[in-house]
Amino acid sequence: MSHKPQIKIPATYMRGGTSKGVFFRLQDLPEAAQQPGAARDQLLLRVIGSPDPYGKQIDGMGGATSSTSKTVILSKSTRTDHDVDYLFGQVSIDKAFVDWSGNCGNLSAAVGAFAISGGLVDPARVPQNGVAVVRVWQANIGKTIIAHIPITNGEVQETGDFELDGVTFPAAEVQLEFMDPAAEEEGGGGSMFPTGQLVDDLEVPGVGTLKATMINAGIPTIFINADAIGYTGTELQEAINGDAKALALFETIRAHGALRMGLIKDLNEAATRQHTPKVAFVAPPKAYTSSSGKQVAVGDIDLLVRALSMGKLHHAMMGTAAVAIGTAAAIPGTLVNLAAGGGERAAVRFGHPSGTLRVGAEAVQKNGEWSVTKAVMSRSARVLMEGWVRVPA
């Protein structure tokens, strides 16, 4: 019996922020996978090792968490005012589908570096020493990200002393600007707040009526108060991820919030849209011990935030959710803003399971409508391995 050999595809395994994933240049993918559709999805599923009923992704590049079950496809931008087009695929661990409905803010930190090293950025835009400004078109959500990439001797600088909670080792700092981060195409006819309210009464069967801030910024996110569902906001992963009842509760909240936001038309659609929206809970500052054993004092943070991704409590914070946090915090009256003490603020530092993160946002109100020009935060990125990924033909 003859067997076909494995296919070799040029790829780079990268960490971006507190996530990691497999990066491809569009031109390097097999021809059938260079277009959206089943062939591309099947390829990426096999690369990552999904669907895996064991939940381990042993036979692939995935790391069996939402933070490590990710793929990125980059190409030279078709837009004259951008350098690179960035497409993100969140690969389900136990189901046979790739979710293309949102961005990954953490992996956004690695896009500029990969684009420069992969020859996707005009060399004239890369200084010999200094900072390269890479203009990224985020194709999933139709938004611009400006990445500031440190360059030393004509090459991307990856090492440095910038520390990011949730990442063990320091690296070079990459500043990201998420331009005009409020969603325009989904829910609410272009409104940052699709329901038209800063705070809504969200009715959730079996739970009750919860106060909720539902926002389209960075990524569609549903914020609720921690104490309304019996939490303090200081929880670590094991407090929730091992509790099937709690996970079911959050998924129910997420589904009803998605329906209220206009992201789905039927509750059953939530099961095939795992990446968005996110659900998060907030609380005023409290001291706690992070997952690494680091002590976080009350005075270190403005508020506490815990967020779920792909059905599990995230070990740190999704970059796109951080954009939503910064945006909501800048708008007086949202639950995020109130947890941080209320009033106007241009930036917040919030506590998450791995430590703290600062994010800034510029919010303005015109004719009663809120808009945000940009959200800013710093991450880091590093190449972990490069060469070819292999998949069975």
Legacy VTK file of the C-alpha trace (Angstrom):
# vtk DataFile Version 3.0
C-alpha trace
ASCII
DATASET POLYDATA
POINTS 393 float
0.000 0.000 0.000
1.477 3.370 -0.993
1.214 6.514 1.097
1.539 10.126 0.048
4.389 12.067 1.656
3.733 14.985 3.980
3.415 18.487 2.581
6.095 20.980 3.666
4.919 24.580 4.090
7.221 27.488 5.050
6.087 28.755 8.455
7.259 30.583 11.556
6.205 29.801 15.115
6.000 33.078 17.041
5.052 34.427 20.417
3.143 37.689 20.372
2.207 39.131 23.757
0.779 36.321 25.887
-0.176 34.175 22.877
1.689 32.154 20.292
0.764 30.828 16.883
1.872 29.621 13.478
2.542 32.426 10.956
2.365 32.009 7.185
2.920 34.216 4.183
-0.129 33.879 1.946
2.095 33.141 -1.057
3.628 30.127 0.719
0.343 28.313 1.306
-0.758 25.559 -1.087
-2.734 27.113 -3.941
-6.081 25.743 -2.726
-5.499 27.340 0.689
-4.626 30.770 -0.673
-8.347 31.544 -0.823
-10.822 31.528 2.085
-12.813 28.327 2.364
-12.834 24.695 3.380
-9.366 23.861 2.007
-7.727 26.622 4.029
-9.630 25.706 7.181
-8.780 22.018 6.854
-5.107 22.838 6.385
-4.942 25.076 9.454
-6.864 22.582 11.568
-4.324 19.889 10.656
-1.380 22.222 11.295
-2.618 23.007 14.796
-3.783 19.450 15.554
-7.559 19.888 15.686
-10.168 18.684 16.233
-8.729 16.717 19.148
-11.233 14.868 21.381
-8.417 14.456 23.909
-8.067 18.237 24.098
-4.249 18.137 23.913
-3.384 18.871 20.258
-0.489 16.403 20.525
-0.426 15.788 16.754
-0.017 19.446 15.824
1.481 22.797 16.725
-1.288 23.859 19.103
-0.752 24.086 22.840
-4.242 23.006 23.947
-5.305 26.483 25.129
-7.068 29.313 23.345
-3.829 31.338 23.657
-1.840 28.737 21.707
-4.371 27.474 19.142
-3.856 30.293 16.671
-2.839 30.907 13.069
-1.886 34.027 11.126
-1.750 34.641 7.368
0.071 37.732 6.084
0.493 39.275 2.655
1.644 42.541 1.138
-1.218 44.956 1.553
-3.571 45.640 -1.309
-4.074 49.101 0.208
-1.686 51.874 -0.736
-1.643 53.339 2.782
-0.817 50.043 4.513
2.184 47.721 4.442
0.674 44.345 5.247
-2.708 42.605 5.375
-3.163 40.506 8.511
-5.697 37.689 8.766
-6.168 35.818 12.049
-7.681 32.356 12.480
-8.648 31.124 15.953
-8.591 27.326 15.737
-11.030 25.399 17.895
-9.359 22.719 19.987
-12.062 20.064 20.067
-14.239 21.054 17.103
-13.528 21.123 13.368
-13.756 24.827 12.707
-11.640 27.953 12.457
-13.207 31.174 13.756
-12.421 34.199 11.550
-14.774 36.608 13.335
-12.202 38.672 15.239
-8.622 39.766 15.749
-5.931 38.569 18.165
-4.471 41.628 19.853
-1.567 39.710 21.340
-0.404 38.189 18.063
-0.755 41.646 16.526
2.517 42.399 18.332
4.302 39.808 16.176
2.810 40.832 12.834
5.161 43.745 12.162
8.286 41.745 12.954
7.212 38.817 10.777
6.249 41.159 7.939
9.641 42.865 7.975
11.625 39.623 8.213
9.425 37.999 5.564
10.020 40.731 2.993
6.442 42.012 3.083
7.447 45.568 4.048
9.218 47.955 1.664
12.886 48.001 2.822
12.841 51.792 2.415
10.446 51.942 5.378
12.841 50.049 7.670
15.631 52.147 9.242
19.101 50.746 9.866
18.634 51.600 13.535
15.593 52.968 15.309
11.904 52.124 15.054
10.079 50.861 11.969
6.453 51.949 11.763
4.469 49.129 10.155
0.952 49.947 8.955
-1.162 46.821 9.394
-4.593 46.246 7.863
-6.461 43.863 10.160
-8.552 42.055 7.567
-10.867 40.186 9.970
-12.408 43.363 11.351
-11.374 45.977 8.776
-9.231 48.092 11.098
-5.783 49.670 11.114
-3.069 48.762 13.616
0.162 50.764 13.781
3.056 48.644 15.079
6.284 50.248 16.263
9.048 47.673 15.737
12.559 48.245 17.179
15.319 47.775 14.584
19.025 47.203 15.287
21.585 46.942 12.471
18.822 46.592 9.914
17.131 43.652 11.618
14.176 43.280 13.962
15.326 43.525 17.575
13.643 40.849 19.673
15.648 40.910 22.890
15.306 43.606 25.508
14.330 44.354 29.084
10.598 45.005 28.628
8.635 42.791 31.027
5.080 41.690 30.319
3.059 39.914 33.000
2.034 36.515 31.663
5.336 36.105 29.793
8.246 34.629 31.741
11.194 36.314 30.045
11.804 39.969 29.062
12.033 41.038 25.422
11.997 44.160 23.246
8.996 46.439 23.650
6.543 46.703 20.759
4.056 49.546 20.982
0.719 48.991 19.260
-1.827 51.614 18.275
-5.295 50.257 17.501
-6.776 52.999 15.356
-10.491 53.790 15.550
-11.041 50.471 17.366
-14.838 50.604 17.633
-16.579 48.146 15.316
-18.413 49.559 12.326
-19.754 46.496 10.563
-21.367 44.398 13.237
-24.312 45.202 15.460
-25.744 48.609 16.227
-25.303 50.054 12.753
-21.762 51.163 13.467
-22.254 52.213 17.082
-19.601 51.442 19.666
-22.479 50.536 21.975
-24.798 48.412 19.799
-27.719 48.708 22.204
-27.318 52.468 22.462
-26.718 52.236 26.218
-23.556 52.411 28.323
-25.149 49.965 30.768
-27.961 47.534 29.948
-30.142 45.160 31.911
-29.242 41.811 30.356
-31.765 39.095 31.087
-30.117 35.677 31.296
-32.417 32.689 31.910
-31.418 30.753 34.994
-29.182 33.611 36.145
-31.385 36.679 36.381
-31.015 40.249 35.161
-27.407 41.448 35.082
-26.063 44.936 34.603
-23.868 44.778 31.496
-21.747 47.079 29.373
-21.689 45.677 25.843
-19.111 47.318 23.629
-17.666 46.876 20.146
-14.081 48.076 20.507
-11.013 45.969 19.808
-13.308 42.967 19.974
-17.010 42.726 20.906
-17.045 42.334 24.701
-19.682 41.906 27.401
-18.642 43.330 30.775
-20.503 42.399 33.951
-19.825 43.049 37.638
-17.973 40.278 39.443
-20.112 40.451 42.581
-23.313 40.020 40.545
-22.276 36.442 39.739
-20.592 35.579 43.022
-16.971 36.438 42.236
-14.454 38.940 43.633
-12.413 39.664 40.504
-9.254 38.177 42.052
-9.880 34.659 40.690
-7.171 32.652 38.927
-7.758 30.071 36.203
-8.262 27.051 38.436
-11.123 28.756 40.299
-13.244 28.776 37.147
-11.826 26.448 34.495
-12.330 23.370 36.646
-15.926 24.314 37.419
-18.230 23.026 34.677
-21.211 24.857 36.159
-19.331 28.180 36.093
-18.210 27.678 32.495
-21.789 26.908 31.457
-22.923 30.071 33.246
-20.459 32.237 31.329
-21.361 30.631 28.018
-25.037 31.336 28.676
-24.237 34.971 29.468
-22.074 35.184 26.338
-24.775 33.747 24.086
-27.512 36.078 25.354
-25.143 39.042 25.186
-24.225 38.168 21.597
-27.915 38.076 20.703
-28.540 41.437 22.406
-25.543 42.955 20.578
-26.865 41.811 17.220
-23.851 39.580 16.568
-26.071 36.517 16.144
-29.708 36.104 15.164
-30.343 32.878 17.063
-28.860 31.542 20.317
-27.731 28.374 18.571
-25.326 30.438 16.450
-23.171 31.167 19.526
-21.760 27.626 19.410
-20.184 28.293 16.011
-18.906 31.725 16.989
-16.634 30.915 19.912
-14.040 33.676 19.405
-16.490 36.560 19.697
-17.929 38.133 21.716
-15.790 37.896 24.830
-17.292 37.957 28.296
-15.441 39.585 31.206
-16.153 40.539 34.791
-14.855 43.589 36.627
-14.400 44.737 40.219
-12.790 47.611 42.133
-9.125 47.124 43.113
-8.242 44.447 45.668
-4.898 42.914 46.615
-4.261 39.410 45.281
-1.518 36.943 44.424
-1.012 36.404 40.691
-0.530 32.996 39.095
3.262 33.440 39.220
3.183 34.207 42.953
3.672 37.938 42.402
1.838 40.130 44.894
-0.450 42.727 43.336
-1.290 45.512 45.779
-4.431 47.655 45.783
-2.354 50.677 44.846
-0.868 48.927 41.808
-4.107 48.853 39.833
-7.197 50.875 38.981
-9.522 47.876 38.708
-9.693 44.086 38.396
-10.695 42.326 35.173
-11.050 38.640 34.368
-11.994 37.530 30.852
-12.915 34.289 29.150
-11.650 33.198 25.744
-12.928 30.185 23.808
-14.895 29.050 26.842
-12.114 29.253 29.449
-10.765 31.915 31.805
-7.732 33.458 30.103
-4.399 33.127 31.900
-3.685 36.837 31.388
-5.667 39.139 29.085
-6.449 39.014 25.395
-4.961 42.027 23.627
-8.215 42.880 21.900
-10.089 42.652 25.206
-7.495 45.016 26.683
-8.468 47.488 23.939
-12.111 47.061 24.960
-11.147 47.604 28.615
-9.174 50.763 27.858
-11.952 52.117 25.657
-14.733 51.392 28.147
-12.655 52.796 31.015
-12.279 56.090 29.139
-16.053 56.556 28.898
-17.698 57.744 32.149
-20.571 55.551 33.280
-19.610 52.167 31.871
-19.181 49.299 34.324
-15.459 49.270 33.560
-15.171 52.992 34.230
-17.189 52.732 37.447
-15.065 49.817 38.718
-12.014 52.028 38.171
-13.559 54.792 40.259
-15.480 56.722 37.616
-14.686 60.041 35.959
-12.616 60.804 32.901
-9.389 58.864 32.406
-6.979 58.498 29.512
-5.459 55.212 30.727
-5.970 52.433 33.254
-3.822 49.726 34.753
-5.884 46.643 35.457
-5.162 43.446 37.332
-5.516 40.114 35.517
-4.625 36.553 36.619
-0.949 36.891 35.614
-0.377 40.425 36.912
-1.111 43.892 35.565
-1.404 45.667 32.216
-1.684 49.331 31.290
-3.774 50.423 28.318
-4.654 53.902 27.150
-7.495 55.217 25.004
-8.581 58.575 23.588
-12.357 58.933 23.844
-14.460 61.874 22.665
-18.195 62.544 22.687
-19.879 64.335 19.781
-23.620 64.849 19.488
-24.186 62.353 22.275
-22.195 59.604 20.520
-18.909 58.299 21.920
-15.983 57.531 19.656
-12.395 56.480 20.297
-9.605 57.596 17.986
-7.127 54.977 19.179
-6.137 52.633 21.979
-2.478 52.126 22.853
-0.606 49.405 24.692
2.805 47.751 24.742
3.509 44.068 24.137
6.533 42.066 23.002
7.144 39.369 20.393
9.747 36.790 19.476
10.414 34.127 16.853
10.391 30.719 18.544
11.096 28.558 15.491
11.185 28.962 11.743
11.368 26.588 8.813
8.585 24.338 7.546
5.503 22.905 9.149
4.463 19.500 7.827
0.981 18.123 7.339
-0.132 14.784 5.855
-1.177 15.124 2.213
LINES 1 394
393 0 1 2 3 4 5 6 7 8 9 10 11 12 13 14 15 16 17 18 19 20 21 22 23 24 25 26 27 28 29 30 31 32 33 34 35 36 37 38 39 40 41 42 43 44 45 46 47 48 49 50 51 52 53 54 55 56 57 58 59 60 61 62 63 64 65 66 67 68 69 70 71 72 73 74 75 76 77 78 79 80 81 82 83 84 85 86 87 88 89 90 91 92 93 94 95 96 97 98 99 100 101 102 103 104 105 106 107 108 109 110 111 112 113 114 115 116 117 118 119 120 121 122 123 124 125 126 127 128 129 130 131 132 133 134 135 136 137 138 139 140 141 142 143 144 145 146 147 148 149 150 151 152 153 154 155 156 157 158 159 160 161 162 163 164 165 166 167 168 169 170 171 172 173 174 175 176 177 178 179 180 181 182 183 184 185 186 187 188 189 190 191 192 193 194 195 196 197 198 199 200 201 202 203 204 205 206 207 208 209 210 211 212 213 214 215 216 217 218 219 220 221 222 223 224 225 226 227 228 229 230 231 232 233 234 235 236 237 238 239 240 241 242 243 244 245 246 247 248 249 250 251 252 253 254 255 256 257 258 259 260 261 262 263 264 265 266 267 268 269 270 271 272 273 274 275 276 277 278 279 280 281 282 283 284 285 286 287 288 289 290 291 292 293 294 295 296 297 298 299 300 301 302 303 304 305 306 307 308 309 310 311 312 313 314 315 316 317 318 319 320 321 322 323 324 325 326 327 328 329 330 331 332 333 334 335 336 337 338 339 340 341 342 343 344 345 346 347 348 349 350 351 352 353 354 355 356 357 358 359 360 361 362 363 364 365 366 367 368 369 370 371 372 373 374 375 376 377 378 379 380 381 382 383 384 385 386 387 388 389 390 391 392
